[in-house]
Amino acid sequence: MSVPLLFMAAPVAAAALCALLYRWSWLQSMLACLTVLLLALLALQIPLDELAVVGGSDVRLSATFNIFGRAFVFAVEDRPVLIFYFVAALPFFMCGLDGRLRGSFVPAALLLLPLLAATIFVQPLLFAALFLELSAALAVLLLADGAHRATRGALRLLVTVTLGVPFILLAGWQLELAGSGPESTQYLTQAGWALCAGFAILLAAVPFHSWMPAVGQEAPAVAAAFLWALFPAAVLLFLFDALAQFDWLRSTALLFVMLRVAGTGLIVVCGALAFGQRNWGRLAGYAVLVEWGAILLAVGMRTPVALGAAAALLVMRVPALAVWAAGAGALAGGGATDEDSLRSRAHAQPFATLAALAGGLSLAGLPLTAGFAVRWTVLRMVAVQEFWLAAALVFAGLGVLVAHVRLLRALFEAAPQPPPETEPETAVLAGLALLGAGAVLGLGFNPQWLVPAATRMVEALAGKLG
């Protein structure tokens, strides 16, 4: 039995079963939760290239799977990344346990997981870009349902990835041409330029960032947050893997300069744009981009401590996004999330309001929330080198925070006309809201619950860069 094939085939089988259960959305979500939990446990403990007893028979668990001349290899160092993908998907599937997640989200999200897993399995490594392209194409199904038919954000994502992937493949071609001859240095230089261009586009550097706020405005909150949490993380982990594998890439100063410039641009531009937002979905998109800018800035510092902080930010924003999505999705009720539509909703939906605010304020980096502790570490590292950049990060967070306060006021204001009837809050939603808000606050007081697991994802790379 091939271990990579198992991790890629199991979510596909679960997605097919969930598609048959489309009438029972809560059952879809429960099946998806069980699937990702089981796969996370398997990724943690499954032996590689050893005999195991399955159903009373001896089965050899192979770490390699070959198809169409390409090898998919599951290495020991891939375990933390694979566990992250499955565990990060869990809270978003939990958002549907109250029966609110309708449409194709659960099957499409399950289908996205094997594509992301393939980005760490496939060899040669740069072919992972093709699976990122397939993931972007699948996002159209993920982000659209009966109440959200606009696909502008999904198409922007697809166009962005389509622009970036050829540069990655071009770099792979240049690497094949590079040999031991005198022209090898020239090919490596050209490959470095191509990778810098490709990753600049895939990592949503300005002006390739616009798909995130567009997705937040048009798509269901849970689907948008799921994509924000996993797709950029897959691109960054792909970059980490490339840095760990290619010595010449780690010595390419241009790449780290590009990361610092991209991070600075996102912090400055998106922090300013977030201040004026009156749509909660777009505001969340800009908040994610500000934090993403801090992550890229940390990676660009090129130190093991900064890489660990970037990985911790990557993990810490998952619970914040999930709890925000649970609340914002319930408040929207399948409709818009602009300021006028949200007026007076706090009185009718207090638990959804609590969840949305806890997640949103954590994304803004409010002290005592999960989003603050690690961002403060990044802020101190940045301040040592560029004080003005640290000030820009602070003001960007303040811009997101002020916009959230403005929306909070709208939630408690009386609407000029009676608001439309909303579904009563279920006990499941109330429990998820309290659990999510508690997790966000708990991680704010004790980030060490997740930080060590996050740093293990980049431990090998940090050692090499150190």
N, C-alpha and C positions, 0 to 999 in steps of 0.2 A: 504494500500500500504506500502510495506517495503522500507524504505529509503536505507539501505545497498544494497538491491537487485536492486533498481533504479540506484545507482551509478555504480554497476557492470554490469548491463544489457545494459545500454544506450551505452557505448563504444563498446560493442559487436555488437549491432544493427548497429551502425555507421560504424564499420569495415566491416560488411557484405555488406552494401550499397556501401562503397568505393571499395570493391572488384569487384562489378558490374560495377564501373566507371573506370576500369583500363586503358581505352583508353584516358581518360582525367585526367592527373595527377594533373593539376592545380585545377580541380574541386574536386578531392580527398582531396587536401590540404585545400581548402576552407571549405569543409564540416567538416574536422577534426578540423579546427580552431574554427568554430562555435560550434561544440560539446563540446570541452574542455572549451570554454568560458562560455557556458550555464551551464555546470556542476560545474564550479568554482563558479558561481553566486548562484547556488542552494546550494552548500556546505556552502556558507557564510550565507544564509538567511533562508534555509528551516527549518520549525518548526519540533520538535520531539515530538512524542506521543501526537499530537494534531489533531483536525479536521481542514481540509482545503477544500476550494471550488475548485474543478477541473472539468471543463466542466459543471458547473451548479449543480454538485452533491457534497455532503459532503463525503470526503474521510479522513479516519484516517491514519495519517502518523506514522507508527510504527518504532521505532529505532532498532528493532530486527528482524532478519531473521534466521530461523532454517532449516537445511538440513542435512540429514545423521547423526543426533545426535550432530551436531556442531552448535553453535550459532555465528552469525555475528552481532555485536553490533556497532552502530554508536553513540558515545558519544560526548558531546559538546566539550570536549578537543581535539577531533579528527579533528575538522574543519580546523585549520591551516595547519595540515599535508596534508589533502585531497586537500585543495586549492593549496598547494605547488605542488603536483603532477600534477594537471590539468594546472596550470599556467605555470609551468616549461616546459610542453610539447608544449605549444603554439608557442614559437619562432622557434622550430624545424619544426613544421608543416608550419609555415610561409615561411620557406626556400624553400618550394615547390610551392609557388604561381607563380613562373615564368615558371613552367612546367618542371623543371629539375629532380624532384623526381619521378623516374620511378621504376617499380618493386613492391615488396610487402611491402615496408617500411611503408606506411601510415596505411594499415590495420593491420600489425603486431604491430606497435607502439600503435594503439588504443586497441588492444587486451592485450597489456602489462599493460595498466593502471588499468583495474579491478583486475588483479593479484596483483599489488602493493597496491591497495586499500584494498584488502582482507587481507594483512599482518597487517593492523591496525584494521580491523573489527573482525577477527576470535578470538574465545575463545574456549579453553584455548589459551593463547597468543603464546606459543611455537609452536603451529601448523602453525604459520606464516612461519616457515622454509620450509614447503611443497610448499607454494606459491612462495617462492624464487626459489625453484627447478624448478617449472613449468615456471617461468620467464626466467631462464637460458636456458631451453629447447626451449622456443619460440625465444630466441635470434638468433638461427640459421636462422630462417626465416627473422628476422629483418636485419641481417647483410649481407645477400647474395642477389645478383641480377644478371642480365644477364652479367654485366661487371665485377662483383666481385664474382667469384665462389669459391674462397679459403675460407675454414671455420675453419682454424686452431685456430684463436682467439676465435671463438664461441665455439669450442669444448673444448678449454682450460678453458673457463668460466664454461661450463657445468661440466667438471671434477672437477674443484675447488669447485663449489657449492655442487656437489655430495659428495665430501670428508667432507665438513663442516656440512651439514645438519644432518647426523646421530648423531653427538655429541650433537646437539641441542635437537633432539628427545630423546637421552639417558638422557639428563638432565631432560626432562619432565617426563620420567619414574621414575627417582630417586625422583623427587618431589612428585609423586603419592605415592611412598613408604614411604616418610617421614611423620610421624604422630606426635603424642604427646608423644611417648614413648622415652626411653633412647637412641635409635638408630637414632633418627631424625637428630641429629647433624651430624652424619656420612653421612647420605644420602644427607644432604644439602651441605656438603663439597664435596662429589663426584659430585653433580650437578654443583657446582661452577667450579670445574676443567673441567667438560665437556663443560660448556658454554664458559669458557675461550678458550679452544681448538677450539670449533666451530666458535666463533666469530673471532679468530685470522685468520682462514682460509677464512671465508666469507668477512672479512674486507680487504682482499688482502695484508696481511702482507708478507714481504719477507720470503720465495720464492714463494708465491702464487699470485704474482702480475703480472706475465708475460702475462696474457690474455689481459691486457689493451694496451700495445704497439703493440701486435700482431693484435688486432682488429683495431687499428689505421692504421697499414700498409696495411691490406687486405680489410677492409670494406669501403663502401661509407662514406665520411666524416660526413654527417648528421646523419647516423645511428650510427656510432661510438660515436659521441658526445652525442647523445640522450641517449645511454646506459651508458656512463660515468657519465652523469648528474643525472640519475634517479636510476640506480640499486644500486650503492654504497650508495646513500642517503637512499634508502629503508632499507638497512642492518643497517645503523647507527641509523635511526629512530626506527627500531625494537629494537635495543639495548637500546635506550633511553626509550622506552616503558617498556622494561623488568626491567630497573633500577627503573622506577617510580612505578612498580607494586610489586617488590620483595624487601622487606626491607633487607633481608639477603644478596641479591646480592650487594646492595649498600655498605654493610660493608665488602665485599670481596676485600681486598687490592690487591690480585693477579690480578684481572681483570684490575685495573687501571695501575698496573705495566706493564701488557701485552700491554695495549694501548700505554703507553709511549715508550716501547721498539719497538713496531711495527711502530709507527710514526717516531722514530729516524732512524730505519733501512730504511724506505722508503725515508726519506730525504737524507740520506748519499748515499745509493746505486743508487737511481734513479737520484739524482742530478749529480752524477759522470757519469752515463750512458747517460744522456741527452746531456752532453757536446759534445760527439762525433757523435751525430745523424745527418744523412744527408737525412733522409726521414721525410717529414713533419708530416705524420701520426704517426710514432713511436715517434717523438719528442713531439707531442701533448700528446700522451699517458704517456710519462715520466713526462711532465709538470703537468698533472693531478695527477699523483702519488705523486709528490713532495708536491703539495697543499693538497692532501689527507693525507700525512704524517703530515702536520701541523695541520690538523683537528683532527686526532687521538691524536696528542700530546696535543692539547688543551683539549680534552675530558678527557685525562688521568690526567690532573691537578686537576680535581675533585672540581672545584669551580664554582659557578653560573656564574661569569663573563666569565670564560674560556669556559663554555658550550655555553653561548650566542655568543661568538666569533666563536666557531666551527659552530654553526648553521648559522651565518652570512656568513662565508666562503662557506658553503654548498649552500646558495642561490646566493651569488655574482658570483660564477663561472658559473651559468646557462647562463646569457647573453653573457659572454665571449666565452663559448663553442658554443653557437648558432651562433654568428657572425663569429667565426673562421670556423665553418662548412659550412656556406653559401659561404665564400670566397674560402676555400680550395676545396670544392666540385666543384665550377665553374672552378677553376684553373686546377684541375685534369681532368675535362671533361670526367669522367668515366674511367680514366686511372690511372697511377702511380703518386705519389707525391714525388718522390725522387728528389735530387738536379738537376740532368741532365735533367729530364723531365720538370722542372720548368723554365729553362733558357729562358730569354727574354720574359716571359709571362706578365711582368708588363706593357709593352707598349701596348700589345693587350688587356689586361683585367685590367685596372687600378682600377675599383671599387671592383672587386674580390680581388685584391691585398690589397686594403685598408682594407677590411673586415677581411681577413685572418691575416693580421699583427696586427690589433687592437685587435682581439681576442687572438692571440698568445702572444702578449706582455702583455696583461692583465693576462693570465695564468702564465707568467713568473714573475708577481708581479712588473712590471715597475711602478714607481711613476706616479701619476695623472691618473691611470687607476683603474677600479673597483677592480682588484685583489690586489691592494696595500694597501688600507686603513685598511681593517680588518687584513690582514697579518701582517701589522706593529704592530697592537695591540697584536697579538699573539707573535710576535717577542719580544716585550718589556716584556711580562709576562714570556717568556722562559728565557730571559737574566737575570732576577732577580734570577732564580734558578740555571741555567746551562748556563754560558756564551758561552762555547764551542759549545753547541747545537744551540744557537742563531746564532753563526758564521757559523755553518754548514748549517742552513736554508738560510742564506744570500748567501753563496757560491753556494748552489743548485740553487737558483734563478738566480744567475749570469751565471751558466752553461747553463740553459735554455735560458737565454737572448742572450748569445754569439752564441748559435746554431741558434736562430732565425735571428740574424744579418747576419750570414753566408748564410742562405737561402734567406734573403733579397737581398744580393749582387748577388746571382745567378739569382734572378728574373729580375734584371736589366742588367745582362751580355748578350752579344750576343751569341747565340747558335752556335756550330761548324757547324751545318747543318740547313737548314730551318726548323723551328718547324712545327708540323702538324697544319692544319687548325682548328681553334676553333670557336665555335658558338659565334656570336656577343653578347655583353652584352645587355640585355634588360633593359627597363626603370624600370621594377619591381626589377631586381637584383640591379640596381644602387640605387634605393630607399631603399631597404633592407640593402645594405651596408652602406649607409649614416646614416640610422636610427640606425643600430647596433653599428657603430663606435661612433655615438653621445651618445648612451646609455652607452657604456663602459666608455667614458670620463666623462659623466655627473655623473655617479655613483662614479667615482674616486674623483670628486670634492665634491659630496654630497652623501655619502654612507647612510645617514639617510633615504633616500627614501626607502630602503629595509631592513636595519638592524632591525628596530622595529618589522616588520612582521616576520623576521627570529627568533628573540628571543622569540616571542610568541609561537613558536613550542615547545620550551623546557622550557617554563616558569614554569610549574608545577614541572617538575623534578628539575630545578635549585633551586626552593624554598625548596624542600625536602633535597637536598644536602647541602643547605646553613645552 
